[in-house]
Amino acid sequence: MDVNEKDWKLFRKYLPDWQENYMETMKAAILTSEALHCRCHLICWE
């Protein structure tokens, strides 16, 4: 598949926003999974 200059410019324009949104989503997922992991340990110890 060939990428033309117009597509490349569009990709470069939106890449920073995509990266930022992806990192925010990953951070939220990690924090959520860590919270669930800690909660599981607390429940098991009760």
HUPENOR-V745006 format. One record per residue. PHI is phi as a letter, one per 20 degrees, with the letter a starting at -180 (999 if undefined). OMEGA is omega in radians with two decimals (999 if undefined). Layout:
PHI&OMEGA, PHI&OMEGA
//
This chain:
999&3.12, e&3.08, d&3.13, e&-3.06, f&3.14, f&3.11, f&-3.13, f&3.12, f&3.11, f&3.10, g&-3.13, f&-3.14, f&-3.04, e&-3.11, g&-3.13, g&3.12, f&-3.14, f&-3.14, f&-3.13, f&3.13, f&3.13, f&-3.13, f&3.09, f&3.11, f&3.13, f&3.13, f&3.12, f&3.14, f&3.13, f&3.13, f&3.12, f&-3.12, f&3.09, f&3.12, f&3.12, f&3.13, f&3.12, f&3.13, f&3.11, f&3.11, f&3.13, f&3.14, f&-3.12, f&-3.10, e&-3.11, f&999
//
